[in-house]
Amino acid sequence: GTVIQYNEGYRNLARKRDSDGKLQDGCMLDADLDSKYTVWQYNYSHDNSFGLFLNCTEGNDVAIVRYNLSVNDKGNKGIIYINYVSAGIYVYNNTIVTSYDTEYIIQSNGSGRISYFYNNIIYNRSENAKIGLSSNHGMTAESNLIYNEYGSSIEGLDYFKSINKNGIYDKDP
């Protein structure tokens, strides 16, 4: 039931684990195990390796990520990265402005990752951005606005459009 709010997080750099060399951490907000019913709101994230939010929760955990601003986060794993099984990750009313070299804006792979993604604004400036959702991602999406700056694109956007009910999309001429 913890509320995390009114923080600024920046330059959290992902590092490689000693055991296997995989990148870990590097985001502003990280719901770790037993983060039951946490609320992450009104935070300002910028220039982080992973991005705004990573969940490492357990199966019955719920987290709410709302009213946050992410600017110039890279998204090495996802500005929003639904990483573990959960009872529900609610991501709504956030604004995301990608960096020019953002990789994943959203990533959620594997079954049991239940998430709700709605009323978010994504302003994409990256030529190589991705939305990485596996076929069994467990995401419900609605009313998200995505704008691509001239010359930018998002791999996986067509699939996201198919699940994003009432979504709005625009591209700079």
N, C-alpha and C positions, 0 to 999 in steps of 0.2 A: 503493500500500500504506500510505498514511498513516492513522493513527487520530486522530480528533479527539474528545476526551472531557473531561468534568468542567468544562464551561464554563457560564457564565450569559450569555445575550444578551437585551437588552431595548431597547425604544424605537428599533429600527432603522426609520427612516421612509422609505418609498418616495419617490422623487423623479421628476420628469418629465424625460425626456431633452430636451436642447436641440434636437435634430434634428427630432423628430416629436411631442413632447409626451406620449409614452406613459410609463406608470409603469414603473419598473425597480427591481430589488433590493428591499431592505426586509425580508429574512428573516434568521433567525439563521444557518442553515447553507446554503451555496451551493456545490454541486459544479460547478465551472467546467470548461472544456475540459481534457482530459487528466487528469481526476481518477480515474485508473485504480485500481480496487479500494480505494477509500477506505471507511473505517468511521467513522460518526458515531454516537457512543453516550454515554449518561449525561450528557446536556446538559439545561439548564433554559432554555427559551425563554418569554419573556412580553412582552406589550405591543408586539409587532412588527407593522408594517404588512402584510407578506405572511404571515408565520407562521414555521413551524419550518424547512422544507426546500424548496429549489428546485434542480432539476438543470438544468445547462447543459452537459451532457457530450456527448461525441462517440459515434458509433455503436458502438464496441467497449468503451466504458467501463462499469464496474459500480460501484455504490455501495450500501452497506448503512447503513440508518438504523434504529437499534434502541435500546430502553431510554431514550428521551428523554421529557421532560415539556414539553408546550406548554400554557400557561395564558394566557387573555385575549389571544391573538393574533387580529388582525383577519381575515386571509386575503383581502386585496384580490385576489390572484391564486390563492390556495390555501394553506392551512396546510401541506398537502403539495401541491406543484405539480410535476408531471412535465412538463417544458417541452420537452425535446429528445429526440431519438432516442438510445437507449442499448441496451447488451446486457442490461441488467437493473438495475432499481432495487428493492431489497428493503427494504420498510418493515414492521417487525414489533415487537411488544411495546412500543409507545409508548402514552402516555396524552395525550389531547388534551381540554382543557376550553376550549370556545370563549368568546369575549367575547359580550356581549349584542348586538353589531352585526357579528359575523363574517359575511362573505359566503361565499366558497368554503372548504369544509373540505378537499376533495380536488378537484384538477382535472388532467385528462390528456386532451388533445385531439390527434388525428391519429395516423396509422399510424407504426409503428416505435418507439413508446414502450412498451417492455416493462417491466412492473412487477409486483411481488408485494406484496400488502397483506394481512397476516394477524396475528391475535392482538392487535390494537390496541383500545384503549378510547377511545370518543369520547363525551364528556358535552357535549351541545349545549344552550346557553342562548340562542341567537339565534332570533329570529322569522323571519329571512330567510336562513338558511344554505342552502348548495347543495352538492351533489356533482355536479361537471360532468365527465361522461365521454362522449366522442363514441362513436359506434357502432364505431369501429375503434381504441379506446383502448389495447388490448393489456394490460389489467390482469387479473391473477388474484387473487381475493380469497377469504379463508377465515377463519372463526372470529373475526370482528370483533364487538365488542359496541358497540351504539349506544343511548344513553339520551337522550331528549329531556326537558328540564325543562318543567314546566307552561307552556303558552303558546308553546312554541318548535316549530319545524318545520324539515324539511330538504327542499328541492326536489331531485328526482332520487333520493330515497331508494328508491322502488319499483324503479327500475332497478338500483341498487346491491344491493338485496336479492336480485334475480334472479341476480347473479353471486357473491354472498358466501355460499359454501357453509358450512353450519353456523353461520350468523350468529345473534346474539341481539339482540333489540330490546325496549326497554321505554319507557314513557312515564309521566311523573308523572301521577297521577290528577287 
